[in-house]
Amino acid sequence: MNVFRGGGGKYLEMTNGGTAVFVDVLMLAVSALAREPWHFRFAALLTLQDQNMMGRGAVGFRLAELDWGDTPQEAAAAKDFLLRVLDLALSRHRWEELTYEPPRAEGYLRTYREMVEEFDPATAKAGSCVMPGPQEAAMASCVRHRVLEALPFWEACVFCTAGV
């Protein structure tokens, strides 16, 4: 099982297939909204949740492990971005392009949105950051799928590695 943890002991646990769907719909949304360095770093973190590259049942992260920024303003902006990504994904942004129907995606997204909404970035653990650094941000776009890809980690997006 893959686990994404929030604060206060809350978590979202998904099967391998559920996690793949969750990452797919988030990549569609994050790719549409990313504009700032933190956004591209978060996109890179999402690409590292690609089980085709990282292994089945081996992905997930804690909100407390994200680099929310050095100031309360940076943390608020990062949290706002993540909530906007989740809202765009919940609007079914580009889901018609998926080669499958994601029946549980909306529930996963709603649960995760609640976790993010309740999370206080001030409680993040200093020094335990799982986010790729600025030099590893997902800045390249897959021409075929129009989403950010995993460069410099590998030359593919989550849809390419799935053979879509």
C-alpha positions, 0 to 999 in steps of 0.5 A: 500500500502507498500512504500519503500522510497529513497532520494529526495522524490522518492519512490516505492509503491507496492500492497501487492502481489507486495511487497511479490514478491519484498521481495521474490526475494530480499531474494533469492539474499541477502541470496546468498551474505551475508557475513558481519554483515551489510549484515545479519542485512539487511537480517533481515530487509527484513524478517521484510517486510514479510506481512504474519507475519507483516500484509498486507499493513504495511511494507516498510522503508526509505533508510534514516532510515538504519544504513549505518555505522559510516564511509564513508567507511562503508556506501560505502560498505553497499551501494555497497552490496545493489546494488550487491543484487539488481543486482543479483536479476535482473539477476533472481537468483533462480527465477526458484524455485518460484512457480509463475511467477513474472511479475512486479519484474524486474520493481520494482527492477530496480526502487529500484536500481535507488533509491539506486544508487542515495541515499547518505548515508551521508543524513541518519537520525541519531537515526532513524534506522529501521535495527535490531541490530547485535544481531538480524541479520538473521544468520540462514538459512532455510534448505528447502528454502536455504534462511536466516530466521527471527530468533530471530523474528520467526522461519520461512523464507518468503517462509515458512510463505507463505506456499510454 
